[in-house]
Amino acid sequence: MSWDRNSVRGQSLIELVVALGVGVTMLGVASGALFLVLRSSQLSQQYEIASSLINSMADNVAALGGKNWQNLYGLNKGSANHYYVATSTGQLAIESGDQQTNVNNNVYTVYFYIENVSRNASGNIESVYNALNDDPSTQKITGAASWSISGSSPIVTSEVYLTRWPNEVFRQTDWSGGAGQEGPITSVNNKFTSQTNVDFTTTSGSITPVTNNLVNIYVADRDNDRVQKFDGFGIFVTKWGTNGTGNGQFKKPYGVAIDSLNNVYVTDKDNDRVQKFDSSGNFLLKWGTSGNDPGEFGHPQGIAIDSANNIYIADLDNDRIQKFNSSGNFLLEWGSNGSSDGKFKKPQDVAVDSANNVYVADRDNDRVQKFDSSGNFLLKWGTNGTGNGQFKFPQGVGVDNLNNIFVADLGNDRIQKFDSNGNFLLKWGTNGTGNGQFNKPQSVTADQANNIYVSDGDNDRVQKFDGFGIFVTKWGTNGTGNGQFKHPQGLEYIPASCDSNCILISSVFDTGVSGGAALNSIMWQGNQPSGTAVKFQIASSNSSSGPWNYLGSDGSGAGYYAPAGPNVQAKVRSADHNNKRYFRYKAFFDAAGASLPRVDDVIINWSR
């Protein structure tokens, strides 16, 4: 709490002298002059006494406000509501009414009243209070002292602006204790409530976003005639599609591919067409009918997209690959029925590497063929069998960031991994329902961290592995509910942004102020590479159990406190977080590719 006397309003000494002289009989020039001098001296002393009484009262008011702001803020406002500071018990206490004080046989009436204060956009106090710009951490105190002299009642007033000044600091410098602490806590420690995609252990005393799990997985749920979208841990996000021939409807959706703009392409097998959607499932366009001419299909299945957003489709019954641009315009085709190089027997799936080479799972020939982007044959590998590099109906093919090739070996219930020249690297999987086992694996894809996702068709689930085949997680059961499947087929991933996905929620902090505290500012310390950001939302309540409404600087749940960088304070919106005993923060991280911000400290300034 701080206070400044802006002005003293009252009759000036000359004005008082004149007032006192009215009606006085002048006995003579000399005696009249003496009378005025005496009265002037007496009035001057009384004026000093009155000012001293106001100053003393203002100091006491400031002390009470510093101890607990609610001592002031909770008082009735306006000049009609008089208060004084009682000291008779040995402790300061605000009482309603006026205080009578006898000094040198003169009785002084002393009191103060309190008014709300508003500030303009520049933070300056407005001369006329505006409720829309209310500053609950500042109050205007007007002190007054009056007395009687010779039938007159002089009054001295003084304006004081008090602000919360016993500032405290909430400073969290370590999160290594981990999640699970809801609170409330009265002193900061190294724990917090929860996190999503935030690393709190790798760098001691710091937190950073984790981006290698930030993916969305789209799965063609074949016999439910829909596409389902999940995060990288299998948490359901959304779905679209029903059985039918209309836009956005399907008859056995099979393959899924995603372009550089995050548009989603789905091969609608029994409708002999391809449909294009945005990443939320909104229909954009379609192409294809049943037939064997360019742009027609005989049950399209696998689909892949190259770096130029060209579309490659495994046209199953026509034993060919067709290539289109992103608008569905036909570009070229290659393949016919047969077993020689460049021919196919039921091509099931297609994948593209970083050099735009095209890999085709040539199912009934039990092999994988590799082509350039124009369909020129490059190489092949695989024969029928159970050995390494052999296949029984290769159903799906995928490529990771290192151009390793993964093949869903359906009849052998396994995944095989090869380099881009077809050299065998490793395999995993057997028939079964356990983790890492399969029952007709259908499709395989790899995310940006080279995690491998497999649609485990007859087990009605998706399994996730690392690049060496180590099981990570799984999701899905048979059914029609969200996250359930009926024969999941093609699947593909897109990177998800860190925004709204990399979040840490602090424990509840107890200020210990029964009437509530005021939050003043928030800042962070650490490192912010170009293109990255650290943002916050704050929630406060007078109950340790909430409710917790996380708000940004605009007072909405959609806004953020976004300091310009580390060591830059952001003012907390007082209208949202004033006179609340408990508070907590939510930290959001924005990454920029491989560049990640690092937070070493979170600092919140607050006042009692």
VOGU-3710 file (C-alpha; in Angstrom, 3 decimals, decimal comma):
1> mswdrnsvrg> 0,000/0,000/0,000  1,303/3,448/-0,856  -0,368/6,788/-0,508  0,067/10,338/-1,812  -1,653/13,508/-0,678  -2,715/15,140/-3,891  -4,296/18,276/-2,485  -5,497/19,995/0,688  -8,827/21,699/0,418  -9,994/24,246/3,045
11> qslielvval> -10,207/27,897/3,765  -6,929/29,683/3,403  -5,526/31,563/6,394  -6,537/34,923/4,862  -10,036/33,652/4,184  -10,348/32,436/7,744  -9,098/35,724/9,163  -11,640/37,654/7,140  -14,400/35,299/8,204  -13,503/35,657/11,851
21> gvgvtmlgva> -13,401/39,407/11,579  -16,996/39,760/10,390  -19,209/41,376/13,000  -16,399/42,149/15,401  -16,527/45,671/16,832  -13,336/47,482/16,091  -12,291/49,346/19,237  -9,424/50,987/17,563  -6,814/50,554/14,957  -4,222/49,282/17,396
31> sgalflvlrs> -6,520/46,953/19,339  -8,104/45,691/16,081  -4,745/44,859/14,661  -3,764/43,057/17,876  -7,013/41,066/17,791  -6,346/39,892/14,236  -2,792/38,896/15,053  -3,921/36,882/18,093  -6,708/35,199/16,184  -4,402/34,529/13,278
41> sqlsqqyeia> -1,868/32,837/15,553  -4,555/30,790/17,286  -6,158/29,755/14,002  -2,821/28,829/12,540  -2,150/26,515/15,496  -5,595/24,947/15,192  -5,091/24,467/11,480  -1,790/22,679/12,171  -3,474/20,493/14,785  -6,261/19,589/12,376
51> sslinsmadn> -3,764/18,740/9,652  -1,770/16,636/12,111  -4,885/14,730/13,128  -5,684/14,008/9,466  -2,124/12,907/8,776  -2,126/10,598/11,780  -5,458/9,119/10,730  -4,180/8,627/7,149  -1,107/6,778/8,457  -3,348/4,502/10,530
61> vaalggknwq> -5,656/3,877/7,574  -2,644/2,990/5,417  -1,370/0,615/8,110  -4,733/-1,142/8,308  -4,955/-1,388/4,525  -1,448/-2,773/4,365  -2,323/-5,440/6,882  -5,458/-6,454/5,024  -6,748/-4,616/1,972  -10,266/-5,758/2,807
71> nlyglnkgsa> -10,189/-3,461/5,839  -10,652/-0,661/3,312  -12,068/-2,197/0,178  -15,071/-3,642/1,964  -16,236/-0,307/3,417  -19,273/1,521/2,098  -18,240/4,110/-0,440  -19,098/7,811/-0,753  -18,945/11,047/1,271  -22,050/10,152/3,272
81> nhyyvatstg> -20,294/7,187/4,894  -17,956/8,475/7,624  -15,337/6,349/9,357  -12,539/6,888/11,845  -9,696/4,833/13,274  -10,195/3,827/16,907  -7,156/3,206/19,081  -8,728/2,855/22,501  -8,109/-0,906/22,714  -4,440/-0,571/21,871
91> qlaiesgdqq> -5,061/-1,909/18,383  -6,125/-0,038/15,296  -9,705/-0,591/14,203  -11,965/1,188/11,715  -15,253/2,330/13,197  -18,269/3,919/11,574  -19,018/7,578/12,330  -17,000/10,619/13,452  -14,323/10,794/16,142  -14,299/13,634/18,678
101> tnvnnnvytv> -10,819/14,607/19,845  -10,016/17,272/22,451  -6,750/19,115/21,900  -5,898/22,253/23,903  -9,537/22,582/24,977  -10,705/22,519/21,360  -12,880/19,667/20,144  -12,001/18,414/16,675  -14,343/16,221/14,635  -12,210/13,837/12,582
111> yfyienvsrn> -13,352/11,287/9,971  -12,611/9,898/6,552  -14,603/8,485/3,696  -13,581/6,198/0,860  -14,262/6,217/-2,905  -13,508/3,887/-5,789  -10,876/4,843/-8,354  -10,648/4,312/-12,090  -7,673/4,530/-14,403  -7,455/5,307/-18,103
121> asgniesvyn> -5,682/3,211/-20,718  -2,369/4,835/-19,768  -2,797/3,791/-16,145  -3,434/7,327/-14,895  -6,118/8,034/-12,302  -9,207/9,550/-13,886  -10,563/12,762/-12,339  -14,125/11,462/-12,651  -14,720/7,867/-11,641  -15,641/5,513/-14,505
131> alnddpstqk> -16,918/2,121/-13,363  -15,795/0,529/-16,630  -12,171/1,350/-15,768  -12,379/0,488/-12,075  -9,053/-0,193/-10,349  -9,861/-2,372/-7,329  -6,295/-2,101/-6,054  -6,528/1,663/-5,529  -8,870/3,563/-3,245  -9,312/7,294/-2,701
141> itgaaswsis> -9,382/8,301/0,988  -10,611/11,771/1,919  -9,747/12,766/5,502  -11,458/15,681/7,234  -11,071/17,571/10,524  -13,366/20,420/11,700  -13,694/22,496/14,861  -15,496/25,576/16,165  -14,050/29,015/16,796  -16,013/32,180/17,491
151> gsspivtsev> -19,150/30,808/15,873  -17,337/29,586/12,776  -16,547/25,945/11,806  -13,351/25,716/9,786  -12,681/22,373/8,044  -9,505/20,917/6,621  -9,608/18,059/4,085  -6,932/15,975/2,462  -7,134/13,407/-0,353  -5,033/10,276/-0,174
161> yltrwpnevf> -4,750/7,552/-2,834  -3,937/4,196/-1,320  -2,736/1,207/-3,329  -1,873/-2,298/-2,247  1,793/-2,226/-1,487  2,828/-5,304/0,551  3,695/-7,183/-2,653  4,417/-10,880/-2,534  5,973/-13,105/-5,192  4,934/-16,583/-6,265
171> rqtdwsggag> 7,997/-18,007/-7,975  8,168/-21,571/-9,223  11,669/-22,580/-10,267  11,422/-26,361/-10,418  8,860/-28,918/-11,604  10,941/-32,082/-11,263  8,721/-33,434/-8,472  6,151/-34,270/-11,096  2,403/-34,140/-11,486  -0,373/-35,074/-9,089
181> qegpitsvnn> -0,307/-32,216/-6,563  -3,596/-30,325/-6,657  -3,046/-28,289/-3,495  -3,705/-25,854/-2,032  -0,109/-25,130/-1,045  1,154/-22,178/0,957  4,765/-22,324/-0,221  6,062/-23,155/-3,680  7,648/-26,566/-4,250  8,708/-28,635/-7,260
191> kftsqtnvdf> 5,363/-30,240/-8,065  2,324/-29,378/-10,148  -1,109/-30,764/-10,986  -0,833/-32,080/-14,545  0,901/-31,750/-17,899  0,330/-32,725/-21,485  3,346/-32,990/-23,772  5,634/-31,110/-21,380  9,061/-32,393/-20,323  9,906/-31,544/-16,704
201> tttsgsitpv> 12,843/-33,910/-16,093  15,390/-33,665/-18,914  16,653/-30,173/-18,046  16,901/-29,773/-14,276  14,625/-27,043/-12,978  13,052/-26,309/-16,358  10,069/-27,260/-18,483  9,944/-27,585/-22,274  7,342/-28,841/-24,745  7,526/-32,379/-26,083
211> tnnlvniyva> 6,684/-32,465/-29,776  7,517/-35,992/-30,911  4,109/-37,279/-29,791  2,181/-34,388/-31,288  0,344/-36,158/-34,058  -3,192/-36,798/-35,161  -4,014/-40,216/-36,581  -6,801/-40,699/-39,114  -8,178/-44,232/-39,435  -10,511/-45,571/-42,146
221> drdndrvqkf> -13,068/-47,530/-40,091  -14,157/-49,729/-42,977  -17,309/-51,501/-41,858  -18,549/-48,503/-39,854  -18,294/-46,416/-43,039  -16,498/-43,569/-41,339  -13,143/-41,962/-40,627  -12,016/-41,487/-37,028  -9,400/-39,024/-35,813  -7,217/-39,583/-32,728
231> dgfgifvtkw> -4,228/-37,966/-31,058  -0,915/-39,796/-30,869  -1,965/-41,619/-27,707  -5,209/-42,897/-29,161  -7,494/-40,338/-27,566  -10,560/-39,867/-29,740  -10,857/-36,427/-31,348  -13,609/-36,542/-33,949  -15,246/-38,668/-36,647  -17,252/-38,259/-39,839
241> gtngtgngqf> -19,104/-40,411/-42,333  -22,079/-42,755/-42,593  -23,079/-45,401/-45,092  -24,189/-43,961/-48,409  -23,253/-42,376/-51,700  -23,636/-38,698/-50,811  -20,805/-36,283/-50,168  -19,050/-37,299/-46,963  -20,702/-40,728/-46,946  -18,829/-43,974/-47,595
251> kkpygvaids> -19,152/-47,534/-48,715  -16,139/-49,240/-47,193  -13,575/-46,434/-46,836  -10,169/-48,002/-47,284  -7,125/-45,771/-47,636  -6,227/-42,445/-46,003  -3,609/-39,887/-47,085  -2,897/-36,287/-46,044  -1,367/-33,486/-48,095  0,904/-30,628/-47,014
261> lnnvyvtdkd> -2,140/-28,446/-46,248  -3,546/-31,133/-43,926  -6,342/-32,004/-46,302  -7,482/-35,602/-45,892  -8,062/-37,911/-48,887  -10,053/-41,129/-48,488  -10,469/-43,943/-51,017  -14,184/-44,791/-50,932  -13,770/-48,369/-52,182  -17,262/-49,567/-53,051
271> ndrvqkfdss> -18,279/-46,119/-54,348  -15,267/-46,250/-56,696  -14,170/-42,732/-55,861  -11,827/-40,556/-53,807  -13,170/-37,935/-51,409  -11,215/-34,953/-50,097  -11,872/-33,296/-46,717  -10,274/-30,671/-44,534  -8,602/-31,825/-41,320  -11,902/-31,535/-39,413
281> gnfllkwgts> -13,797/-33,730/-41,846  -15,569/-31,056/-43,883  -16,181/-32,232/-47,440  -14,200/-30,447/-50,163  -14,434/-32,453/-53,390  -14,620/-35,931/-54,952  -13,682/-37,696/-58,153  -14,022/-41,098/-59,764  -16,637/-43,579/-60,972  -16,601/-47,311/-61,655
291> gndpgefghp> -14,630/-48,271/-64,761  -11,202/-48,783/-66,237  -10,629/-45,524/-68,080  -8,298/-42,849/-66,692  -9,843/-41,388/-63,556  -12,156/-44,378/-63,108  -11,635/-47,097/-60,556  -12,196/-50,760/-59,877  -12,247/-50,625/-56,080  -9,556/-48,067/-55,148
301> qgiaidsann> -7,680/-49,036/-51,992  -4,281/-47,665/-51,021  -3,472/-43,951/-51,410  -0,330/-41,841/-50,943  0,783/-38,243/-51,574  4,164/-36,923/-52,700  5,914/-33,675/-51,816  4,130/-31,828/-54,653  0,724/-32,984/-53,350  0,236/-35,398/-56,225
311> iyiadldndr> -2,033/-38,309/-55,386  -1,184/-41,980/-56,080  -3,962/-44,573/-55,868  -3,784/-48,367/-55,942  -6,590/-49,256/-58,361  -7,147/-52,826/-57,135  -9,227/-54,549/-59,796  -7,604/-52,650/-62,656  -4,139/-53,759/-61,484  -2,659/-50,302/-61,896
321> iqkfnssgnf> -1,520/-47,163/-60,109  -3,171/-43,876/-61,058  -1,684/-40,449/-60,378  -3,726/-37,246/-59,917  -3,117/-33,695/-58,798  -4,683/-32,381/-55,586  -7,815/-31,299/-57,474  -8,424/-34,801/-58,766  -7,225/-34,164/-62,306  -5,762/-37,278/-63,931
331> llewgsngss> -2,015/-37,131/-64,639  -0,833/-40,631/-65,569  -1,148/-44,369/-64,894  0,994/-47,480/-65,014  0,566/-51,221/-64,558  -1,517/-54,103/-65,831  -2,263/-57,619/-64,675  0,774/-59,858/-64,518  3,872/-60,907/-62,597  6,653/-59,198/-64,548
341> dgkfkkpqdv> 8,294/-55,928/-63,521  5,800/-53,087/-63,355  2,769/-55,388/-63,488  0,482/-56,190/-60,581  -1,879/-58,725/-59,149  -4,233/-56,880/-56,821  -2,089/-53,910/-55,748  -3,248/-53,118/-52,230  -1,336/-50,122/-50,974  1,071/-47,420/-52,056
351> avdsannvyv> 3,622/-45,231/-50,230  6,004/-42,420/-51,219  9,457/-41,663/-49,799  11,234/-38,310/-49,436  12,597/-38,562/-53,004  9,056/-39,185/-54,337  9,817/-42,797/-55,127  6,670/-44,902/-55,073  6,370/-48,279/-53,297  3,498/-50,637/-54,079
361> adrdndrvqk> 2,329/-53,623/-52,026  1,705/-56,107/-54,876  -0,395/-58,488/-52,825  -1,026/-61,564/-54,946  2,523/-61,450/-56,305  3,797/-61,430/-52,679  6,227/-58,613/-53,341  6,913/-54,896/-53,077  7,755/-52,919/-56,206  9,527/-49,558/-56,301
371> fdssgnfllk> 9,002/-46,913/-58,995  9,954/-43,319/-59,626  7,207/-40,685/-59,608  6,562/-41,230/-63,320  5,943/-44,931/-62,887  9,304/-46,156/-64,154  10,242/-49,467/-62,533  13,266/-49,332/-60,203  13,395/-52,576/-58,205  11,389/-55,245/-56,403
381> wgtngtgngq> 11,727/-57,669/-53,524  9,795/-60,507/-51,930  8,490/-63,979/-52,677  5,846/-66,155/-51,099  6,877/-67,577/-47,752  7,467/-67,054/-44,050  11,160/-66,211/-44,061  12,716/-62,807/-43,668  11,840/-60,717/-46,700  9,141/-63,151/-47,818
391> fkfpqgvgvd> 5,427/-62,388/-47,715  1,991/-63,904/-47,552  -0,216/-61,240/-49,042  1,571/-57,953/-48,300  -1,353/-55,683/-47,505  0,076/-52,325/-46,441  3,249/-50,347/-47,004  4,599/-47,261/-45,210  7,757/-45,140/-45,154  9,430/-43,391/-42,199
401> nlnnifvadl> 11,547/-40,219/-42,185  14,701/-42,258/-42,807  13,141/-43,875/-45,879  12,857/-47,207/-44,193  10,030/-49,293/-45,626  7,487/-51,052/-43,390  5,235/-53,759/-44,793  2,084/-55,167/-43,195  2,566/-58,881/-43,972  -1,087/-59,870/-43,576
411> gndriqkfds> -0,894/-63,664/-43,926  2,145/-63,886/-41,628  0,594/-61,540/-39,002  3,732/-59,440/-38,763  5,418/-56,202/-39,750  8,661/-56,325/-41,710  11,118/-53,448/-41,977  13,445/-52,884/-44,954  15,768/-50,180/-46,192  14,827/-48,315/-49,365
421> ngnfllkwgt> 16,630/-50,938/-51,482  14,595/-53,779/-50,078  17,227/-55,129/-47,684  15,631/-56,815/-44,678  16,239/-55,077/-41,334  13,883/-56,558/-38,739  10,409/-57,932/-38,092  7,925/-58,249/-35,249  4,570/-59,813/-34,588  2,827/-63,174/-34,453
431> ngtgngqfnk> -0,808/-64,203/-34,613  -2,754/-63,315/-31,490  -4,456/-60,637/-29,456  -1,633/-59,681/-27,114  0,421/-56,525/-27,301  2,551/-56,697/-30,434  0,538/-59,557/-31,888  -1,725/-59,216/-34,910  -4,753/-60,706/-36,568  -4,488/-59,632/-40,217
441> pqsvtadqan> -2,564/-56,349/-40,038  -3,909/-54,072/-42,768  -1,971/-50,817/-42,954  1,159/-49,236/-41,515  2,421/-45,669/-41,252  5,207/-43,781/-39,440  5,045/-40,367/-37,764  7,708/-37,634/-37,670  9,373/-39,294/-34,680  9,391/-42,614/-36,540
451> niyvsdgdnd> 6,793/-44,189/-34,300  4,938/-46,915/-36,201  1,147/-47,272/-36,260  -0,538/-50,469/-37,461  -4,229/-51,058/-38,142  -4,767/-54,525/-36,655  -7,799/-55,432/-38,775  -9,433/-58,467/-37,190  -8,458/-57,345/-33,679  -10,348/-54,075/-34,319
461> rvqkfdgfgi> -7,590/-51,901/-32,937  -4,593/-49,725/-33,727  -1,205/-50,550/-32,221  1,681/-48,110/-31,824  5,365/-49,131/-31,762  8,704/-47,417/-31,835  10,867/-47,744/-34,928  12,328/-51,006/-33,647  9,007/-52,721/-33,098  8,813/-52,143/-29,344
471> fvtkwgtngt> 5,172/-51,900/-28,281  4,103/-48,460/-27,038  0,322/-48,415/-26,775  -2,912/-49,560/-28,404  -6,512/-48,469/-28,685  -9,790/-49,758/-30,038  -12,244/-52,624/-29,592  -15,001/-53,998/-31,757  -18,008/-51,723/-31,892  -19,600/-48,588/-33,272
481> gngqfkhpqg> -18,793/-46,155/-30,465  -16,157/-43,459/-30,532  -12,746/-45,119/-30,616  -14,214/-48,499/-31,539  -13,731/-50,166/-34,936  -15,131/-52,665/-37,343  -12,118/-53,716/-39,375  -9,882/-50,628/-39,391  -8,017/-50,304/-42,685  -5,846/-47,437/-43,906
491> leyipascds> -4,385/-44,936/-41,486  -2,208/-41,853/-41,738  -0,843/-39,147/-39,462  -0,321/-35,415/-39,532  1,825/-33,427/-37,106  -0,264/-31,528/-34,579  0,732/-28,046/-33,449  2,028/-27,591/-29,937  -0,456/-24,789/-29,313  -3,198/-26,090/-27,013
501> ncilissvfd> -1,414/-29,453/-26,923  1,630/-28,602/-24,761  0,191/-27,507/-21,437  1,176/-27,524/-17,767  -1,299/-26,767/-14,957  0,111/-25,588/-11,638  -1,021/-26,555/-8,178  -3,445/-24,305/-6,312  -1,626/-21,607/-4,347  -3,117/-20,269/-1,100
511> tgvsggaaln> -2,288/-16,623/-0,380  -3,645/-16,986/3,158  -5,557/-13,695/2,790  -9,044/-14,400/4,082  -10,612/-11,509/2,193  -8,679/-12,248/-0,961  -5,529/-10,969/-2,615  -4,887/-9,108/-5,869  -2,803/-10,509/-8,720  -0,628/-7,832/-10,296
521> simwqgnqps> 1,588/-9,332/-13,004  2,968/-12,538/-14,474  6,300/-13,160/-16,165  8,622/-16,032/-16,982  12,341/-16,560/-17,314  14,116/-18,907/-19,672  14,828/-19,098/-23,389  12,566/-18,222/-26,338  13,898/-19,118/-29,818  12,494/-17,230/-32,777
531> gtavkfqias> 8,998/-18,315/-33,698  8,235/-19,904/-30,334  6,086/-18,542/-27,526  5,095/-19,081/-23,914  1,602/-18,017/-22,873  -0,457/-18,230/-19,716  -3,975/-18,280/-18,419  -4,798/-17,610/-14,769  -7,633/-18,873/-12,616  -8,581/-17,599/-9,153
541> snsssgpwny> -11,236/-18,417/-6,604  -12,214/-17,937/-2,997  -12,592/-21,702/-2,661  -9,638/-24,069/-2,710  -11,680/-26,390/-4,912  -12,567/-23,756/-7,510  -14,318/-23,514/-9,860  -11,248/-22,738/-11,962  -12,033/-20,485/-14,892  -8,791/-19,965/-16,787
551> lgsdgsgagy> -8,763/-16,515/-18,369  -6,420/-14,464/-20,513  -5,693/-10,764/-20,664  -8,974/-10,057/-22,441  -10,999/-11,700/-19,691  -11,988/-14,656/-21,863  -11,124/-18,324/-21,873  -9,874/-17,936/-25,438  -7,269/-15,301/-24,575  -3,791/-15,500/-23,075
561> yapagpnvqa> -1,281/-13,514/-21,087  1,510/-13,484/-23,656  4,616/-11,667/-22,411  6,786/-10,427/-25,279  9,549/-12,709/-24,049  11,363/-13,858/-20,920  11,796/-11,252/-18,171  8,880/-9,205/-19,519  5,957/-8,641/-17,175  2,365/-8,898/-18,344
571> kvrsadhnnk> -0,150/-7,003/-16,231  -2,894/-9,192/-14,821  -6,422/-7,988/-15,512  -7,607/-6,860/-12,069  -11,297/-7,219/-12,884  -10,825/-11,007/-13,044  -8,415/-11,700/-10,211  -9,052/-9,237/-7,411  -9,882/-10,214/-3,833  -9,459/-13,936/-4,464
581> ryfrykaffd> -7,629/-16,083/-1,957  -6,525/-18,933/-4,248  -4,970/-18,870/-7,686  -3,183/-21,099/-10,190  -1,763/-20,803/-13,686  -1,840/-22,770/-16,922  1,255/-22,531/-19,149  1,017/-23,009/-22,922  3,984/-23,622/-25,215  4,284/-22,882/-28,946
591> aagaslprvd> 7,119/-24,618/-30,784  8,582/-23,746/-34,178  9,704/-26,957/-35,822  12,609/-28,278/-33,813  12,955/-24,991/-31,889  11,491/-25,239/-28,397  11,064/-22,581/-25,693  12,405/-23,357/-22,218  10,855/-22,031/-19,018  13,099/-21,819/-15,953
601> dviinwsr> 10,872/-19,714/-13,680  7,252/-18,594/-13,505  6,813/-15,446/-11,411  3,467/-14,005/-10,312  3,408/-10,755/-8,331  0,458/-10,332/-5,980  -0,621/-8,053/-3,132  -2,325/-8,692/0,146
//
